[in-house]
Amino acid sequence: MALQMFHNHPSVMTTPHWHAQVEVNFIVRGTVHYLMAEHELTLSAGDLCLFWGGLPHQMDWRSEDTIYAGAHLPLVHFFRLQLPDDLRHRLMTGTTLVTDATDSSDEHNFERWNRYARSGDAARAEHAVSELLLRLQRFRFEPYRLVPDTPPGETGGVFDQQSSRNVGRMCDFIAEHFLYDVDCLDIAAAADIHPKYAMNIFKKSTGMTLNEYVNLLRLSYAQAMLMHEGAKVLTVAMDSGFGSLSAFNKSFRKLAGMSPSDFRKISARGSA
């Protein structure tokens, strides 16, 4: 659930994957092609993009010289960003933001943030988060495009800083307790707000219910476990917080479009 950064030569993905963070990609060199949940996207050197990783996505092609950098940004950090309300809502419901308003400083900064995040030094890691968030807030002042470029949706009104803090507190609590039996009452209590208000602002800000987000975290955890050699589906289901194998299979198939067993087999072939 912590910030994860990367700076490497990416591998082509054999299957779509998902994770409960907002993804930041900066293409340092080369070209990549993504299959998103409902659109395709080609990015070239100098492009910077932002999208919600909770929807299945797949880098199905990249040039041999590709180097990309970026981060998986937990929602607790994403809601610290001062972005237009509608932009935040559209990102959470499947739109990708792309800008080519970048320069050589971005290449150097992403490389440094990656080093700081992996240094084992908590102060450096927090500094990397703060600088990354400031960089992303420049989207307010520089040109960008949205893919697909659909009309703005209904956001439910102004989403103020207090609401953002409340959502951040809920995300923080869920991240620490999603493997256990938690419900909206527990989550609302952690943010010190009424359960109905908690469900309302979370849905408006993320496009998901609290239960859907808890389920997504469990599925993300399960996905990672299934990629380990020798993983047993029943064990993964129980360890991921699902009460039964049937509930796990149903939720996994709904998100991934395949059973956990098939996902495990395809992942094993891809890593062989």
C-alpha positions in Angstrom: 0.0 0.0 0.0 3.1 2.3 0.1 4.2 4.4 -2.9 6.0 2.1 -5.4 8.3 3.7 -8.0 10.0 2.2 -11.0 12.6 3.1 -13.7 13.4 0.3 -16.1 12.9 -1.5 -19.4 9.4 -2.9 -19.1 8.2 -6.4 -20.0 5.3 -7.0 -22.3 2.3 -8.2 -20.2 0.7 -11.5 -21.2 -2.5 -10.7 -19.4 -4.2 -7.5 -18.1 -3.5 -6.6 -14.5 -4.8 -4.1 -12.0 -3.8 -2.6 -8.7 -5.5 -0.2 -6.2 -3.4 2.8 -7.0 -3.3 5.6 -9.5 -0.5 4.9 -12.0 2.0 7.5 -13.3 4.0 6.6 -16.4 6.8 8.7 -18.0 8.3 7.4 -21.2 12.0 8.2 -21.1 12.8 6.4 -24.3 11.0 4.4 -27.0 7.3 3.8 -27.5 4.7 1.7 -25.7 1.1 0.6 -26.4 -1.5 0.1 -23.8 -4.8 -1.8 -23.8 -6.9 0.1 -21.2 -10.3 -1.0 -19.9 -12.2 0.8 -22.7 -9.6 2.4 -24.9 -6.1 2.0 -26.4 -3.2 4.3 -26.0 0.2 4.8 -27.6 2.9 6.8 -25.7 6.2 7.9 -27.0 9.4 9.4 -25.4 8.5 12.5 -23.5 4.9 11.6 -22.8 3.6 11.6 -19.2 0.3 9.9 -18.3 -1.9 9.4 -15.3 -4.6 6.7 -15.0 -6.5 4.7 -12.4 -4.9 1.3 -12.0 -8.0 -0.3 -10.5 -9.3 -1.0 -14.0 -7.6 -3.8 -16.0 -4.8 -2.6 -18.2 -2.1 -4.2 -20.2 1.1 -3.0 -21.9 0.8 -5.4 -24.9 3.7 -3.9 -27.0 6.8 -1.8 -26.6 9.8 -0.9 -28.7 13.0 -2.7 -27.9 14.7 0.5 -26.7 11.9 1.5 -24.3 12.7 2.8 -20.8 9.9 4.1 -18.7 9.6 5.5 -15.2 6.8 6.2 -12.9 4.9 5.3 -9.8 1.9 3.4 -8.3 0.3 6.2 -6.2 -2.0 5.0 -3.3 -5.3 6.8 -3.1 -4.4 8.3 0.2 -1.7 10.4 -1.7 -3.8 10.9 -4.8 -6.4 12.7 -2.8 -3.7 15.2 -1.6 -3.5 16.4 -5.2 -5.1 19.7 -5.9 -6.7 18.9 -9.2 -10.0 20.1 -10.7 -12.8 18.1 -9.2 -14.1 16.9 -12.6 -10.6 15.8 -13.7 -10.1 13.7 -10.6 -13.6 12.1 -11.1 -12.9 11.3 -14.7 -9.6 9.7 -13.9 -11.2 7.5 -11.3 -13.8 6.3 -13.8 -11.5 5.3 -16.6 -10.1 8.3 -18.5 -6.3 8.6 -19.1 -4.6 12.0 -18.8 -1.7 12.5 -21.2 0.7 15.4 -21.6 3.9 16.0 -23.6 4.6 19.2 -21.7 7.8 17.6 -20.2 11.5 18.3 -20.3 14.9 16.8 -19.4 14.2 17.7 -15.7 11.5 15.1 -15.6 13.9 12.3 -16.7 16.3 13.3 -14.0 13.6 13.7 -11.3 11.9 10.4 -12.0 15.3 8.6 -11.8 16.0 10.3 -8.4 12.6 9.7 -7.0 13.0 6.0 -7.8 16.3 6.0 -5.9 14.8 7.8 -2.9 11.8 5.6 -2.8 14.0 2.5 -2.8 16.7 3.8 -0.5 15.2 2.4 2.7 15.3 6.0 4.2 11.8 7.0 5.2 12.6 10.7 5.0 13.9 10.4 1.4 10.9 8.3 0.4 8.5 10.9 1.8 10.4 13.6 0.0 10.0 11.7 -3.2 6.2 11.5 -2.6 6.0 15.2 -2.0 8.0 16.2 -5.1 6.0 13.8 -7.3 2.7 15.2 -6.1 3.9 18.8 -6.8 5.0 17.6 -10.3 1.5 16.1 -10.9 -0.2 19.3 -9.8 1.4 21.1 -12.7 -1.3 19.5 -14.8 -3.5 22.4 -13.6 -1.2 24.9 -15.5 0.0 23.0 -18.6 -1.7 21.6 -21.6 -2.9 18.0 -21.5 -5.4 15.7 -23.3 -7.9 13.2 -22.0 -8.3 9.7 -23.6 -11.1 9.1 -24.5 -12.1 12.8 -24.8 -15.6 12.3 -23.5 -17.8 15.1 -22.0 -17.4 15.7 -18.3 -19.5 13.5 -16.1 -21.6 14.4 -13.0 -19.3 14.7 -10.0 -22.0 15.4 -7.4 -20.9 19.0 -6.7 -17.8 20.6 -5.2 -15.4 18.2 -3.6 -13.7 20.3 -0.9 -10.4 19.7 1.0 -12.2 18.3 4.1 -13.9 15.7 1.9 -10.6 14.8 0.4 -9.1 14.4 3.8 -12.0 12.2 4.9 -11.6 10.0 1.8 -7.8 9.8 2.4 -8.4 8.6 6.0 -10.9 6.0 4.8 -8.4 4.8 2.2 -5.6 4.6 4.8 -7.8 2.5 7.2 -8.9 0.2 4.4 -5.3 -0.3 3.3 -4.4 -1.5 6.8 -7.5 -3.7 7.4 -8.8 -5.0 4.0 -7.7 -8.6 4.7 -10.0 -8.7 7.8 -13.7 -8.5 8.2 -14.4 -4.8 7.9 -17.6 -2.9 6.8 -18.7 0.6 6.2 -19.4 1.2 9.9 -15.7 0.4 10.8 -14.4 2.5 7.9 -16.6 5.5 8.7 -15.7 5.3 12.4 -12.0 5.5 11.4 -12.6 8.8 9.6 -14.9 10.0 12.4 -17.9 10.6 10.1 -21.4 9.2 9.6 -21.6 6.0 7.6 -24.1 7.4 5.1 -21.9 10.4 4.5 -18.8 8.2 4.2 -20.5 6.1 1.5 -21.7 9.1 -0.3 -18.4 11.0 -0.6 -16.4 7.9 -1.3 -18.7 7.0 -4.2 -18.6 10.5 -5.6 -14.9 10.8 -5.4 -13.8 7.3 -6.7 -16.8 6.0 -8.7 -16.7 2.9 -6.3 -18.6 1.9 -3.2 -16.6 1.2 -0.1 -17.3 -2.5 -0.5 -16.1 -2.4 -4.1 -12.8 -0.7 -3.1 -12.2 -3.3 -0.3 -12.9 -6.0 -2.8 -10.5 -4.5 -5.3 -7.7 -4.4 -2.7 -8.3 -8.1 -1.9 -8.3 -9.0 -5.6 -5.0 -7.0 -6.1 -3.5 -8.9 -3.2 -4.8 -12.2 -4.6 -3.4 -11.4 -8.1 0.1 -11.0 -6.7 -0.2 -14.3 -4.8 -1.4 -16.2 -7.8 1.8 -15.2 -9.7 3.9 -17.1 -7.2 5.0 -20.6 -8.2 2.9 -23.3 -6.5 0.1 -21.0 -5.4 -3.1 -22.8 -4.5 -6.3 -21.0 -5.4 -8.2 -22.0 -2.3 -5.3 -20.8 -0.1 -5.1 -17.5 -2.0 -8.9 -17.0 -1.6 -8.8 -17.4 2.1 -5.6 -15.4 2.7 -7.0 -12.5 0.6 -9.9 -12.0 2.9 -12.7 -13.7 0.9 -15.1 -15.8 2.9 -15.5 -18.6 0.4 -13.9 -19.9 -2.8 -17.1 -19.3 -4.8 -17.1 -15.6 -3.8 -13.5 -15.3 -4.8 -14.0 -17.0 -8.1 -17.0 -14.8 -8.9 -15.2 -11.5 -8.0 -12.0 -12.5 -9.8 -13.8 -13.5 -13.0 -15.8 -10.3 -13.0 -12.7 -8.1 -12.9 -10.2 -10.2 -14.9 -12.5 -11.9 -17.4 -11.1 -15.3 -16.5 -10.9 -17.6 -13.5 -8.1 -17.5 -10.9 -6.9 -20.8 -12.2 -6.6 -19.6 -15.7 -4.9 -16.4 -14.6 -2.3 -18.5 -12.7 -1.6 -20.7 -15.7 -1.2 -17.8 -18.1 1.0 -15.9 -15.7 3.2 -19.0 -15.2 3.6 -19.3 -19.0 4.5 -15.7 -19.3 7.2 -15.9 -16.7 8.7 -19.2 -18.0 
